[in-house]
């Protein structure tokens, strides 16, 4: 193994570690609560995904919602694309109000 291969492997390991850390940071992952509930359900149910369908469905809806928000903000050139934590509750309330007014 050359030094280049070692650095490459170390860089990849560090990148995976940084990505995992990001996923556990509420400022970077607005669905961290839903993610934790999904994982807890799996642990409590011997990793039976069918028993945790509702948790995973909720997590996926959360990811889809915030993904759409980021895409909309990117199109409108609003930075940061992912709203700061302190703005998220307002954004969710506005979205829900719009959904109710459209029905």
Secondary structure, 3 states (H helix, E strand, C coil): CCHHHHHHHHHHHHHHHHHHHHHCCCCCCCCHHHHHHHHHHHHHCCCCHHHHHHHHHHHHHHHHHHHHHHHHHHHCCCCCCCCCHHHHHHHHHHHHHHHHHHC
